[in-house]
């Protein structure tokens, strides 16, 4: 039973890495082609994390897991403040 759990664990981690890489390159391509804007790696990772948090909130509301929904919403506050501080840092440079 232990080996099967380990295989499932690595399969889930591999799937998450694969889909994150696909999302990374898709977001980069869409921002260049559709919006004529080059995003750096940090901004693309912020978009991926934001989408993941929104997905977690929607699923936790759907299954009425309010503790998970409030925890995920609590992660949005530092993410948004980080975005504002990075924007102010770019303006000052």
PDB file of N, CA, C and O in Angstrom:
ATOM      1  N   UNK A   1       0.822  -1.205   0.000  1.00  0.00           N
ATOM      2  CA  UNK A   1       0.000   0.000   0.000  1.00  0.00           C
ATOM      3  C   UNK A   1       0.856   1.254   0.000  1.00  0.00           C
ATOM      4  O   UNK A   1       0.448   2.274  -0.557  1.00  0.00           O
ATOM      5  N   UNK A   2       2.028   1.205   0.608  1.00  0.00           N
ATOM      6  CA  UNK A   2       2.893   2.361   0.690  1.00  0.00           C
ATOM      7  C   UNK A   2       3.443   2.788  -0.659  1.00  0.00           C
ATOM      8  O   UNK A   2       3.551   3.981  -0.940  1.00  0.00           O
ATOM      9  N   UNK A   3       3.795   1.802  -1.507  1.00  0.00           N
ATOM     10  CA  UNK A   3       4.334   2.129  -2.818  1.00  0.00           C
ATOM     11  C   UNK A   3       3.276   2.754  -3.712  1.00  0.00           C
ATOM     12  O   UNK A   3       3.572   3.661  -4.490  1.00  0.00           O
ATOM     13  N   UNK A   4       2.052   2.276  -3.603  1.00  0.00           N
ATOM     14  CA  UNK A   4       0.975   2.829  -4.425  1.00  0.00           C
ATOM     15  C   UNK A   4       0.701   4.274  -4.036  1.00  0.00           C
ATOM     16  O   UNK A   4       0.454   5.113  -4.902  1.00  0.00           O
ATOM     17  N   UNK A   5       0.741   4.569  -2.758  1.00  0.00           N
ATOM     18  CA  UNK A   5       0.509   5.942  -2.303  1.00  0.00           C
ATOM     19  C   UNK A   5       1.619   6.863  -2.781  1.00  0.00           C
ATOM     20  O   UNK A   5       1.367   8.019  -3.121  1.00  0.00           O
ATOM     21  N   UNK A   6       2.841   6.359  -2.809  1.00  0.00           N
ATOM     22  CA  UNK A   6       3.971   7.151  -3.274  1.00  0.00           C
ATOM     23  C   UNK A   6       3.857   7.434  -4.777  1.00  0.00           C
ATOM     24  O   UNK A   6       4.153   8.538  -5.234  1.00  0.00           O
ATOM     25  N   UNK A   7       3.431   6.443  -5.522  1.00  0.00           N
ATOM     26  CA  UNK A   7       3.242   6.633  -6.963  1.00  0.00           C
ATOM     27  C   UNK A   7       2.144   7.655  -7.226  1.00  0.00           C
ATOM     28  O   UNK A   7       2.290   8.516  -8.094  1.00  0.00           O
ATOM     29  N   UNK A   8       1.052   7.562  -6.486  1.00  0.00           N
ATOM     30  CA  UNK A   8      -0.049   8.523  -6.644  1.00  0.00           C
ATOM     31  C   UNK A   8       0.414   9.924  -6.264  1.00  0.00           C
ATOM     32  O   UNK A   8       0.055  10.889  -6.939  1.00  0.00           O
ATOM     33  N   UNK A   9       1.196  10.055  -5.209  1.00  0.00           N
ATOM     34  CA  UNK A   9       1.709  11.355  -4.783  1.00  0.00           C
ATOM     35  C   UNK A   9       2.552  11.994  -5.881  1.00  0.00           C
ATOM     36  O   UNK A   9       2.361  13.165  -6.211  1.00  0.00           O
ATOM     37  N   UNK A  10       3.495  11.220  -6.454  1.00  0.00           N
ATOM     38  CA  UNK A  10       4.338  11.772  -7.505  1.00  0.00           C
ATOM     39  C   UNK A  10       3.549  12.052  -8.779  1.00  0.00           C
ATOM     40  O   UNK A  10       3.880  12.976  -9.522  1.00  0.00           O
ATOM     41  N   UNK A  11       2.515  11.268  -9.035  1.00  0.00           N
ATOM     42  CA  UNK A  11       1.677  11.521 -10.210  1.00  0.00           C
ATOM     43  C   UNK A  11       0.923  12.842 -10.049  1.00  0.00           C
ATOM     44  O   UNK A  11       0.807  13.607 -11.007  1.00  0.00           O
ATOM     45  N   UNK A  12       0.415  13.113  -8.862  1.00  0.00           N
ATOM     46  CA  UNK A  12      -0.304  14.362  -8.612  1.00  0.00           C
ATOM     47  C   UNK A  12       0.644  15.548  -8.689  1.00  0.00           C
ATOM     48  O   UNK A  12       0.296  16.573  -9.275  1.00  0.00           O
ATOM     49  N   UNK A  13       1.832  15.431  -8.112  1.00  0.00           N
ATOM     50  CA  UNK A  13       2.821  16.512  -8.181  1.00  0.00           C
ATOM     51  C   UNK A  13       3.245  16.753  -9.626  1.00  0.00           C
ATOM     52  O   UNK A  13       3.356  17.901 -10.056  1.00  0.00           O
ATOM     53  N   UNK A  14       3.481  15.685 -10.374  1.00  0.00           N
ATOM     54  CA  UNK A  14       3.856  15.828 -11.777  1.00  0.00           C
ATOM     55  C   UNK A  14       2.767  16.487 -12.598  1.00  0.00           C
ATOM     56  O   UNK A  14       3.050  17.309 -13.470  1.00  0.00           O
ATOM     57  N   UNK A  15       1.519  16.129 -12.322  1.00  0.00           N
ATOM     58  CA  UNK A  15       0.398  16.737 -13.039  1.00  0.00           C
ATOM     59  C   UNK A  15       0.306  18.229 -12.724  1.00  0.00           C
ATOM     60  O   UNK A  15       0.062  19.038 -13.619  1.00  0.00           O
ATOM     61  N   UNK A  16       0.497  18.594 -11.467  1.00  0.00           N
ATOM     62  CA  UNK A  16       0.450  20.009 -11.080  1.00  0.00           C
ATOM     63  C   UNK A  16       1.570  20.793 -11.753  1.00  0.00           C
ATOM     64  O   UNK A  16       1.351  21.914 -12.212  1.00  0.00           O
ATOM     65  N   UNK A  17       2.766  20.215 -11.818  1.00  0.00           N
ATOM     66  CA  UNK A  17       3.893  20.892 -12.468  1.00  0.00           C
ATOM     67  C   UNK A  17       3.626  21.039 -13.966  1.00  0.00           C
ATOM     68  O   UNK A  17       3.876  22.099 -14.540  1.00  0.00           O
ATOM     69  N   UNK A  18       3.122  19.987 -14.595  1.00  0.00           N
ATOM     70  CA  UNK A  18       2.844  20.035 -16.026  1.00  0.00           C
ATOM     71  C   UNK A  18       1.819  21.113 -16.360  1.00  0.00           C
ATOM     72  O   UNK A  18       2.034  21.914 -17.270  1.00  0.00           O
ATOM     73  N   UNK A  19       0.703  21.137 -15.627  1.00  0.00           N
ATOM     74  CA  UNK A  19      -0.335  22.123 -15.914  1.00  0.00           C
ATOM     75  C   UNK A  19       0.120  23.536 -15.579  1.00  0.00           C
ATOM     76  O   UNK A  19      -0.309  24.490 -16.228  1.00  0.00           O
ATOM     77  N   UNK A  20       0.976  23.685 -14.584  1.00  0.00           N
ATOM     78  CA  UNK A  20       1.516  25.016 -14.277  1.00  0.00           C
ATOM     79  C   UNK A  20       2.418  25.513 -15.406  1.00  0.00           C
ATOM     80  O   UNK A  20       2.380  26.692 -15.760  1.00  0.00           O
ATOM     81  N   UNK A  21       3.221  24.624 -15.966  1.00  0.00           N
ATOM     82  CA  UNK A  21       4.066  25.026 -17.090  1.00  0.00           C
ATOM     83  C   UNK A  21       3.238  25.372 -18.318  1.00  0.00           C
ATOM     84  O   UNK A  21       3.544  26.331 -19.026  1.00  0.00           O
ATOM     85  N   UNK A  22       2.186  24.591 -18.574  1.00  0.00           N
ATOM     86  CA  UNK A  22       1.302  24.899 -19.703  1.00  0.00           C
ATOM     87  C   UNK A  22       0.642  26.260 -19.487  1.00  0.00           C
ATOM     88  O   UNK A  22       0.578  27.071 -20.411  1.00  0.00           O
ATOM     89  N   UNK A  23       0.154  26.513 -18.279  1.00  0.00           N
ATOM     90  CA  UNK A  23      -0.475  27.803 -17.984  1.00  0.00           C
ATOM     91  C   UNK A  23       0.537  28.939 -18.118  1.00  0.00           C
ATOM     92  O   UNK A  23       0.196  30.010 -18.622  1.00  0.00           O
ATOM     93  N   UNK A  24       1.765  28.724 -17.677  1.00  0.00           N
ATOM     94  CA  UNK A  24       2.805  29.743 -17.763  1.00  0.00           C
ATOM     95  C   UNK A  24       3.027  30.186 -19.208  1.00  0.00           C
ATOM     96  O   UNK A  24       3.030  31.379 -19.511  1.00  0.00           O
ATOM     97  N   UNK A  25       3.212  29.209 -20.092  1.00  0.00           N
ATOM     98  CA  UNK A  25       3.484  29.551 -21.485  1.00  0.00           C
ATOM     99  C   UNK A  25       2.237  30.067 -22.207  1.00  0.00           C
ATOM    100  O   UNK A  25       2.351  30.912 -23.095  1.00  0.00           O
ATOM    101  N   UNK A  26       1.066  29.582 -21.845  1.00  0.00           N
ATOM    102  CA  UNK A  26      -0.157  30.103 -22.457  1.00  0.00           C
ATOM    103  C   UNK A  26      -0.412  31.551 -22.059  1.00  0.00           C
ATOM    104  O   UNK A  26      -0.794  32.367 -22.897  1.00  0.00           O
ATOM    105  N   UNK A  27      -0.205  31.873 -20.794  1.00  0.00           N
ATOM    106  CA  UNK A  27      -0.398  33.250 -20.342  1.00  0.00           C
ATOM    107  C   UNK A  27       0.605  34.171 -21.018  1.00  0.00           C
ATOM    108  O   UNK A  27       0.258  35.283 -21.415  1.00  0.00           O
ATOM    109  N   UNK A  28       1.847  33.717 -21.151  1.00  0.00           N
ATOM    110  CA  UNK A  28       2.870  34.528 -21.815  1.00  0.00           C
ATOM    111  C   UNK A  28       2.501  34.766 -23.279  1.00  0.00           C
ATOM    112  O   UNK A  28       2.631  35.884 -23.779  1.00  0.00           O
ATOM    113  N   UNK A  29       2.040  33.715 -23.968  1.00  0.00           N
ATOM    114  CA  UNK A  29       1.693  33.844 -25.377  1.00  0.00           C
ATOM    115  C   UNK A  29       0.461  34.736 -25.566  1.00  0.00           C
ATOM    116  O   UNK A  29       0.438  35.574 -26.468  1.00  0.00           O
ATOM    117  N   UNK A  30      -0.547  34.564 -24.732  1.00  0.00           N
ATOM    118  CA  UNK A  30      -1.760  35.372 -24.853  1.00  0.00           C
ATOM    119  C   UNK A  30      -1.464  36.836 -24.565  1.00  0.00           C
ATOM    120  O   UNK A  30      -1.991  37.715 -25.247  1.00  0.00           O
ATOM    121  N   UNK A  31      -0.625  37.116 -23.560  1.00  0.00           N
ATOM    122  CA  UNK A  31      -0.318  38.516 -23.256  1.00  0.00           C
ATOM    123  C   UNK A  31       0.454  39.178 -24.389  1.00  0.00           C
ATOM    124  O   UNK A  31       0.271  40.368 -24.648  1.00  0.00           O
ATOM    125  N   UNK A  32       1.313  38.424 -25.068  1.00  0.00           N
ATOM    126  CA  UNK A  32       2.069  39.003 -26.193  1.00  0.00           C
ATOM    127  C   UNK A  32       1.186  39.209 -27.408  1.00  0.00           C
ATOM    128  O   UNK A  32       1.231  40.269 -28.031  1.00  0.00           O
ATOM    129  N   UNK A  33       0.376  38.202 -27.759  1.00  0.00           N
ATOM    130  CA  UNK A  33      -0.402  38.265 -28.998  1.00  0.00           C
ATOM    131  C   UNK A  33      -1.643  39.138 -28.859  1.00  0.00           C
ATOM    132  O   UNK A  33      -1.889  40.002 -29.701  1.00  0.00           O
ATOM    133  N   UNK A  34      -2.422  38.922 -27.810  1.00  0.00           N
ATOM    134  CA  UNK A  34      -3.713  39.602 -27.695  1.00  0.00           C
ATOM    135  C   UNK A  34      -3.588  41.006 -27.112  1.00  0.00           C
ATOM    136  O   UNK A  34      -4.244  41.936 -27.579  1.00  0.00           O
ATOM    137  N   UNK A  35      -2.746  41.158 -26.092  1.00  0.00           N
ATOM    138  CA  UNK A  35      -2.688  42.436 -25.398  1.00  0.00           C
ATOM    139  C   UNK A  35      -1.456  43.257 -25.736  1.00  0.00           C
ATOM    140  O   UNK A  35      -1.313  44.383 -25.261  1.00  0.00           O
ATOM    141  N   UNK A  36      -0.563  42.707 -26.553  1.00  0.00           N
ATOM    142  CA  UNK A  36       0.672  43.394 -26.959  1.00  0.00           C
ATOM    143  C   UNK A  36       1.467  43.882 -25.742  1.00  0.00           C
ATOM    144  O   UNK A  36       1.982  44.999 -25.715  1.00  0.00           O
ATOM    145  N   UNK A  37       1.545  43.015 -24.754  1.00  0.00           N
ATOM    146  CA  UNK A  37       2.223  43.378 -23.516  1.00  0.00           C
ATOM    147  C   UNK A  37       3.103  42.219 -23.072  1.00  0.00           C
ATOM    148  O   UNK A  37       2.656  41.073 -23.031  1.00  0.00           O
ATOM    149  N   UNK A  38       4.333  42.515 -22.746  1.00  0.00           N
ATOM    150  CA  UNK A  38       5.239  41.480 -22.259  1.00  0.00           C
ATOM    151  C   UNK A  38       5.187  41.437 -20.739  1.00  0.00           C
ATOM    152  O   UNK A  38       5.467  42.430 -20.069  1.00  0.00           O
ATOM    153  N   UNK A  39       4.828  40.285 -20.207  1.00  0.00           N
ATOM    154  CA  UNK A  39       4.806  40.093 -18.763  1.00  0.00           C
ATOM    155  C   UNK A  39       6.081  39.384 -18.349  1.00  0.00           C
ATOM    156  O   UNK A  39       6.576  38.511 -19.062  1.00  0.00           O
ATOM    157  N   UNK A  40       6.613  39.763 -17.189  1.00  0.00           N
ATOM    158  CA  UNK A  40       7.763  39.028 -16.695  1.00  0.00           C
ATOM    159  C   UNK A  40       7.284  37.793 -15.929  1.00  0.00           C
ATOM    160  O   UNK A  40       6.087  37.608 -15.706  1.00  0.00           O
ATOM    161  N   UNK A  41       8.224  36.968 -15.540  1.00  0.00           N
ATOM    162  CA  UNK A  41       7.883  35.710 -14.885  1.00  0.00           C
ATOM    163  C   UNK A  41       7.125  35.903 -13.586  1.00  0.00           C
ATOM    164  O   UNK A  41       6.234  35.120 -13.258  1.00  0.00           O
ATOM    165  N   UNK A  42       7.477  36.949 -12.845  1.00  0.00           N
ATOM    166  CA  UNK A  42       6.816  37.214 -11.569  1.00  0.00           C
ATOM    167  C   UNK A  42       5.337  37.531 -11.763  1.00  0.00           C
ATOM    168  O   UNK A  42       4.497  37.061 -10.996  1.00  0.00           O
ATOM    169  N   UNK A  43       5.016  38.314 -12.771  1.00  0.00           N
ATOM    170  CA  UNK A  43       3.616  38.660 -13.029  1.00  0.00           C
ATOM    171  C   UNK A  43       2.823  37.445 -13.495  1.00  0.00           C
ATOM    172  O   UNK A  43       1.655  37.298 -13.137  1.00  0.00           O
ATOM    173  N   UNK A  44       3.435  36.579 -14.283  1.00  0.00           N
ATOM    174  CA  UNK A  44       2.743  35.377 -14.747  1.00  0.00           C
ATOM    175  C   UNK A  44       2.469  34.444 -13.577  1.00  0.00           C
ATOM    176  O   UNK A  44       1.387  33.865 -13.489  1.00  0.00           O
ATOM    177  N   UNK A  45       3.424  34.292 -12.687  1.00  0.00           N
ATOM    178  CA  UNK A  45       3.219  33.444 -11.510  1.00  0.00           C
ATOM    179  C   UNK A  45       2.137  34.030 -10.611  1.00  0.00           C
ATOM    180  O   UNK A  45       1.360  33.280 -10.020  1.00  0.00           O
ATOM    181  N   UNK A  46       2.071  35.350 -10.497  1.00  0.00           N
ATOM    182  CA  UNK A  46       0.992  35.975  -9.729  1.00  0.00           C
ATOM    183  C   UNK A  46      -0.370  35.658 -10.332  1.00  0.00           C
ATOM    184  O   UNK A  46      -1.322  35.398  -9.596  1.00  0.00           O
ATOM    185  N   UNK A  47      -0.479  35.675 -11.643  1.00  0.00           N
ATOM    186  CA  UNK A  47      -1.743  35.362 -12.302  1.00  0.00           C
ATOM    187  C   UNK A  47      -2.131  33.914 -12.039  1.00  0.00           C
ATOM    188  O   UNK A  47      -3.294  33.629 -11.755  1.00  0.00           O
ATOM    189  N   UNK A  48      -1.165  32.991 -12.131  1.00  0.00           N
ATOM    190  CA  UNK A  48      -1.450  31.581 -11.876  1.00  0.00           C
ATOM    191  C   UNK A  48      -1.913  31.372 -10.442  1.00  0.00           C
ATOM    192  O   UNK A  48      -2.867  30.630 -10.206  1.00  0.00           O
ATOM    193  N   UNK A  49      -1.254  32.013  -9.482  1.00  0.00           N
ATOM    194  CA  UNK A  49      -1.644  31.881  -8.075  1.00  0.00           C
ATOM    195  C   UNK A  49      -3.022  32.479  -7.840  1.00  0.00           C
ATOM    196  O   UNK A  49      -3.819  31.910  -7.093  1.00  0.00           O
ATOM    197  N   UNK A  50      -3.318  33.616  -8.463  1.00  0.00           N
ATOM    198  CA  UNK A  50      -4.627  34.235  -8.315  1.00  0.00           C
ATOM    199  C   UNK A  50      -5.732  33.324  -8.845  1.00  0.00           C
ATOM    200  O   UNK A  50      -6.774  33.175  -8.208  1.00  0.00           O
ATOM    201  N   UNK A  51      -5.510  32.722  -9.998  1.00  0.00           N
ATOM    202  CA  UNK A  51      -6.502  31.803 -10.567  1.00  0.00           C
ATOM    203  C   UNK A  51      -6.673  30.580  -9.669  1.00  0.00           C
ATOM    204  O   UNK A  51      -7.793  30.102  -9.486  1.00  0.00           O
ATOM    205  N   UNK A  52      -5.576  30.069  -9.107  1.00  0.00           N
ATOM    206  CA  UNK A  52      -5.663  28.915  -8.218  1.00  0.00           C
ATOM    207  C   UNK A  52      -6.452  29.253  -6.952  1.00  0.00           C
ATOM    208  O   UNK A  52      -7.261  28.444  -6.496  1.00  0.00           O
ATOM    209  N   UNK A  53      -6.229  30.429  -6.385  1.00  0.00           N
ATOM    210  CA  UNK A  53      -6.959  30.831  -5.185  1.00  0.00           C
ATOM    211  C   UNK A  53      -8.440  31.008  -5.490  1.00  0.00           C
ATOM    212  O   UNK A  53      -9.284  30.596  -4.695  1.00  0.00           O
ATOM    213  N   UNK A  54      -8.765  31.607  -6.616  1.00  0.00           N
ATOM    214  CA  UNK A  54     -10.171  31.768  -6.993  1.00  0.00           C
ATOM    215  C   UNK A  54     -10.825  30.407  -7.179  1.00  0.00           C
ATOM    216  O   UNK A  54     -11.967  30.211  -6.764  1.00  0.00           O
ATOM    217  N   UNK A  55     -10.120  29.462  -7.795  1.00  0.00           N
ATOM    218  CA  UNK A  55     -10.653  28.114  -7.967  1.00  0.00           C
ATOM    219  C   UNK A  55     -10.901  27.442  -6.624  1.00  0.00           C
ATOM    220  O   UNK A  55     -11.931  26.792  -6.443  1.00  0.00           O
ATOM    221  N   UNK A  56      -9.974  27.588  -5.679  1.00  0.00           N
ATOM    222  CA  UNK A  56     -10.145  26.995  -4.344  1.00  0.00           C
ATOM    223  C   UNK A  56     -11.346  27.613  -3.645  1.00  0.00           C
ATOM    224  O   UNK A  56     -12.118  26.899  -3.006  1.00  0.00           O
ATOM    225  N   UNK A  57     -11.518  28.928  -3.753  1.00  0.00           N
ATOM    226  CA  UNK A  57     -12.652  29.597  -3.116  1.00  0.00           C
ATOM    227  C   UNK A  57     -13.965  29.111  -3.715  1.00  0.00           C
ATOM    228  O   UNK A  57     -14.913  28.836  -2.979  1.00  0.00           O
ATOM    229  N   UNK A  58     -14.035  29.002  -5.033  1.00  0.00           N
ATOM    230  CA  UNK A  58     -15.267  28.543  -5.678  1.00  0.00           C
ATOM    231  C   UNK A  58     -15.591  27.117  -5.258  1.00  0.00           C
ATOM    232  O   UNK A  58     -16.745  26.811  -4.957  1.00  0.00           O
ATOM    233  N   UNK A  59     -14.595  26.244  -5.232  1.00  0.00           N
ATOM    234  CA  UNK A  59     -14.848  24.858  -4.837  1.00  0.00           C
ATOM    235  C   UNK A  59     -15.239  24.745  -3.365  1.00  0.00           C
ATOM    236  O   UNK A  59     -16.104  23.943  -3.012  1.00  0.00           O
ATOM    237  N   UNK A  60     -14.610  25.542  -2.511  1.00  0.00           N
ATOM    238  CA  UNK A  60     -14.953  25.457  -1.089  1.00  0.00           C
ATOM    239  C   UNK A  60     -16.338  26.035  -0.814  1.00  0.00           C
ATOM    240  O   UNK A  60     -17.029  25.557   0.084  1.00  0.00           O
ATOM    241  N   UNK A  61     -16.757  27.047  -1.561  1.00  0.00           N
ATOM    242  CA  UNK A  61     -18.125  27.546  -1.420  1.00  0.00           C
ATOM    243  C   UNK A  61     -19.111  26.516  -1.945  1.00  0.00           C
ATOM    244  O   UNK A  61     -20.183  26.316  -1.373  1.00  0.00           O
ATOM    245  N   UNK A  62     -18.742  25.871  -3.031  1.00  0.00           N
ATOM    246  CA  UNK A  62     -19.621  24.852  -3.617  1.00  0.00           C
ATOM    247  C   UNK A  62     -19.863  23.706  -2.643  1.00  0.00           C
ATOM    248  O   UNK A  62     -20.988  23.218  -2.537  1.00  0.00           O
ATOM    249  N   UNK A  63     -18.829  23.269  -1.931  1.00  0.00           N
ATOM    250  CA  UNK A  63     -18.958  22.173  -0.986  1.00  0.00           C
ATOM    251  C   UNK A  63     -19.191  22.654   0.444  1.00  0.00           C
ATOM    252  O   UNK A  63     -19.150  21.861   1.384  1.00  0.00           O
ATOM    253  N   UNK A  64     -19.433  23.937   0.602  1.00  0.00           N
ATOM    254  CA  UNK A  64     -19.743  24.565   1.893  1.00  0.00           C
ATOM    255  C   UNK A  64     -18.671  24.323   2.945  1.00  0.00           C
ATOM    256  O   UNK A  64     -18.975  24.052   4.106  1.00  0.00           O
ATOM    257  N   UNK A  65     -17.438  24.423   2.535  1.00  0.00           N
ATOM    258  CA  UNK A  65     -16.310  24.337   3.446  1.00  0.00           C
ATOM    259  C   UNK A  65     -15.850  25.770   3.726  1.00  0.00           C
ATOM    260  O   UNK A  65     -14.908  26.268   3.110  1.00  0.00           O
ATOM    261  N   UNK A  66     -16.524  26.404   4.650  1.00  0.00           N
ATOM    262  CA  UNK A  66     -16.312  27.832   4.886  1.00  0.00           C
ATOM    263  C   UNK A  66     -14.933  28.125   5.455  1.00  0.00           C
ATOM    264  O   UNK A  66     -14.366  29.181   5.173  1.00  0.00           O
ATOM    265  N   UNK A  67     -14.376  27.207   6.255  1.00  0.00           N
ATOM    266  CA  UNK A  67     -13.030  27.433   6.798  1.00  0.00           C
ATOM    267  C   UNK A  67     -11.998  27.527   5.683  1.00  0.00           C
ATOM    268  O   UNK A  67     -11.101  28.368   5.725  1.00  0.00           O
ATOM    269  N   UNK A  68     -12.131  26.665   4.694  1.00  0.00           N
ATOM    270  CA  UNK A  68     -11.200  26.705   3.562  1.00  0.00           C
ATOM    271  C   UNK A  68     -11.416  27.965   2.734  1.00  0.00           C
ATOM    272  O   UNK A  68     -10.448  28.559   2.259  1.00  0.00           O
ATOM    273  N   UNK A  69     -12.673  28.388   2.552  1.00  0.00           N
ATOM    274  CA  UNK A  69     -12.957  29.582   1.757  1.00  0.00           C
ATOM    275  C   UNK A  69     -12.367  30.824   2.417  1.00  0.00           C
ATOM    276  O   UNK A  69     -11.758  31.652   1.741  1.00  0.00           O
ATOM    277  N   UNK A  70     -12.541  30.960   3.716  1.00  0.00           N
ATOM    278  CA  UNK A  70     -12.012  32.135   4.397  1.00  0.00           C
ATOM    279  C   UNK A  70     -10.484  32.123   4.431  1.00  0.00           C
ATOM    280  O   UNK A  70      -9.855  33.178   4.344  1.00  0.00           O
ATOM    281  N   UNK A  71      -9.885  30.939   4.557  1.00  0.00           N
ATOM    282  CA  UNK A  71      -8.418  30.848   4.532  1.00  0.00           C
ATOM    283  C   UNK A  71      -7.873  31.258   3.165  1.00  0.00           C
ATOM    284  O   UNK A  71      -6.885  31.986   3.075  1.00  0.00           O
ATOM    285  N   UNK A  72      -8.526  30.784   2.103  1.00  0.00           N
ATOM    286  CA  UNK A  72      -8.072  31.138   0.756  1.00  0.00           C
ATOM    287  C   UNK A  72      -8.284  32.623   0.485  1.00  0.00           C
ATOM    288  O   UNK A  72      -7.448  33.261  -0.154  1.00  0.00           O
ATOM    289  N   UNK A  73      -9.395  33.175   0.964  1.00  0.00           N
ATOM    290  CA  UNK A  73      -9.611  34.612   0.793  1.00  0.00           C
ATOM    291  C   UNK A  73      -8.587  35.420   1.575  1.00  0.00           C
ATOM    292  O   UNK A  73      -8.216  36.520   1.166  1.00  0.00           O
ATOM    293  N   UNK A  74      -8.131  34.878   2.698  1.00  0.00           N
ATOM    294  CA  UNK A  74      -7.077  35.540   3.466  1.00  0.00           C
ATOM    295  C   UNK A  74      -5.762  35.586   2.722  1.00  0.00           C
ATOM    296  O   UNK A  74      -4.939  36.464   2.981  1.00  0.00           O
ATOM    297  N   UNK A  75      -5.544  34.656   1.797  1.00  0.00           N
ATOM    298  CA  UNK A  75      -4.324  34.682   0.989  1.00  0.00           C
ATOM    299  C   UNK A  75      -4.364  35.765  -0.081  1.00  0.00           C
ATOM    300  O   UNK A  75      -3.318  36.172  -0.585  1.00  0.00           O
ATOM    301  N   UNK A  76      -5.545  36.232  -0.430  1.00  0.00           N
ATOM    302  CA  UNK A  76      -5.654  37.265  -1.453  1.00  0.00           C
ATOM    303  C   UNK A  76      -5.110  38.608  -0.985  1.00  0.00           C
ATOM    304  O   UNK A  76      -4.562  39.362  -1.789  1.00  0.00           O
ATOM    305  N   UNK A  77      -5.248  38.915   0.282  1.00  0.00           N
ATOM    306  CA  UNK A  77      -4.813  40.213   0.805  1.00  0.00           C
ATOM    307  C   UNK A  77      -3.296  40.401   0.646  1.00  0.00           C
ATOM    308  O   UNK A  77      -2.882  41.438   0.128  1.00  0.00           O
ATOM    309  N   UNK A  78      -2.446  39.447   1.067  1.00  0.00           N
ATOM    310  CA  UNK A  78      -1.017  39.646   0.831  1.00  0.00           C
ATOM    311  C   UNK A  78      -0.647  39.639  -0.645  1.00  0.00           C
ATOM    312  O   UNK A  78       0.279  40.339  -1.056  1.00  0.00           O
ATOM    313  N   UNK A  79      -1.368  38.851  -1.448  1.00  0.00           N
ATOM    314  CA  UNK A  79      -1.076  38.811  -2.883  1.00  0.00           C
ATOM    315  C   UNK A  79      -1.361  40.157  -3.532  1.00  0.00           C
ATOM    316  O   UNK A  79      -0.567  40.631  -4.345  1.00  0.00           O
ATOM    317  N   UNK A  80      -2.473  40.772  -3.186  1.00  0.00           N
ATOM    318  CA  UNK A  80      -2.810  42.080  -3.755  1.00  0.00           C
ATOM    319  C   UNK A  80      -1.885  43.177  -3.243  1.00  0.00           C
ATOM    320  O   UNK A  80      -1.510  44.070  -4.003  1.00  0.00           O
ATOM    321  N   UNK A  81      -1.510  43.123  -1.963  1.00  0.00           N
ATOM    322  CA  UNK A  81      -0.594  44.145  -1.441  1.00  0.00           C
ATOM    323  C   UNK A  81       0.799  43.984  -2.046  1.00  0.00           C
ATOM    324  O   UNK A  81       1.504  44.973  -2.247  1.00  0.00           O
ATOM    325  N   UNK A  82       1.198  42.751  -2.336  1.00  0.00           N
ATOM    326  CA  UNK A  82       2.469  42.532  -3.021  1.00  0.00           C
ATOM    327  C   UNK A  82       2.427  43.119  -4.426  1.00  0.00           C
ATOM    328  O   UNK A  82       3.413  43.690  -4.894  1.00  0.00           O
ATOM    329  N   UNK A  83       1.293  42.980  -5.096  1.00  0.00           N
ATOM    330  CA  UNK A  83       1.130  43.536  -6.435  1.00  0.00           C
ATOM    331  C   UNK A  83       1.228  45.057  -6.406  1.00  0.00           C
ATOM    332  O   UNK A  83       1.867  45.654  -7.272  1.00  0.00           O
ATOM    333  N   UNK A  84       0.605  45.683  -5.422  1.00  0.00           N
ATOM    334  CA  UNK A  84       0.648  47.142  -5.306  1.00  0.00           C
ATOM    335  C   UNK A  84       2.064  47.609  -4.989  1.00  0.00           C
ATOM    336  O   UNK A  84       2.530  48.595  -5.561  1.00  0.00           O
ATOM    337  N   UNK A  85       2.755  46.915  -4.086  1.00  0.00           N
ATOM    338  CA  UNK A  85       4.105  47.340  -3.729  1.00  0.00           C
ATOM    339  C   UNK A  85       5.075  47.156  -4.895  1.00  0.00           C
ATOM    340  O   UNK A  85       5.982  47.969  -5.073  1.00  0.00           O
ATOM    341  N   UNK A  86       4.896  46.090  -5.697  1.00  0.00           N
ATOM    342  CA  UNK A  86       5.752  45.915  -6.871  1.00  0.00           C
ATOM    343  C   UNK A  86       5.477  46.995  -7.916  1.00  0.00           C
ATOM    344  O   UNK A  86       6.400  47.458  -8.587  1.00  0.00           O
ATOM    345  N   UNK A  87       4.225  47.394  -8.055  1.00  0.00           N
ATOM    346  CA  UNK A  87       3.879  48.460  -9.001  1.00  0.00           C
ATOM    347  C   UNK A  87       4.503  49.785  -8.563  1.00  0.00           C
ATOM    348  O   UNK A  87       5.025  50.527  -9.395  1.00  0.00           O
ATOM    349  N   UNK A  88       4.455  50.088  -7.261  1.00  0.00           N
ATOM    350  CA  UNK A  88       5.074  51.315  -6.752  1.00  0.00           C
ATOM    351  C   UNK A  88       6.587  51.274  -6.914  1.00  0.00           C
ATOM    352  O   UNK A  88       7.203  52.306  -7.182  1.00  0.00           O
ATOM    353  N   UNK A  89       7.199  50.099  -6.755  1.00  0.00           N
ATOM    354  CA  UNK A  89       8.639  49.981  -6.916  1.00  0.00           C
ATOM    355  C   UNK A  89       9.046  50.220  -8.359  1.00  0.00           C
ATOM    356  O   UNK A  89      10.072  50.849  -8.617  1.00  0.00           O
ATOM    357  N   UNK A  90       8.247  49.720  -9.314  1.00  0.00           N
ATOM    358  CA  UNK A  90       8.551  49.954 -10.730  1.00  0.00           C
ATOM    359  C   UNK A  90       8.406  51.416 -11.100  1.00  0.00           C
ATOM    360  O   UNK A  90       9.174  51.932 -11.912  1.00  0.00           O
ATOM    361  N   UNK A  91       7.422  52.093 -10.507  1.00  0.00           N
ATOM    362  CA  UNK A  91       7.230  53.536 -10.800  1.00  0.00           C
ATOM    363  C   UNK A  91       8.396  54.355 -10.273  1.00  0.00           C
ATOM    364  O   UNK A  91       8.821  55.312 -10.920  1.00  0.00           O
ATOM    365  N   UNK A  92       8.918  53.992  -9.110  1.00  0.00           N
ATOM    366  CA  UNK A  92      10.008  54.776  -8.524  1.00  0.00           C
ATOM    367  C   UNK A  92      11.311  54.589  -9.281  1.00  0.00           C
ATOM    368  O   UNK A  92      12.169  55.472  -9.257  1.00  0.00           O
ATOM    369  N   UNK A  93      11.476  53.458  -9.952  1.00  0.00           N
ATOM    370  CA  UNK A  93      12.681  53.240 -10.740  1.00  0.00           C
ATOM    371  C   UNK A  93      12.502  53.905 -12.059  1.00  0.00           C
ATOM    372  O   UNK A  93      13.399  53.855 -12.902  1.00  0.00           O
TER     373      UNK A  93
END
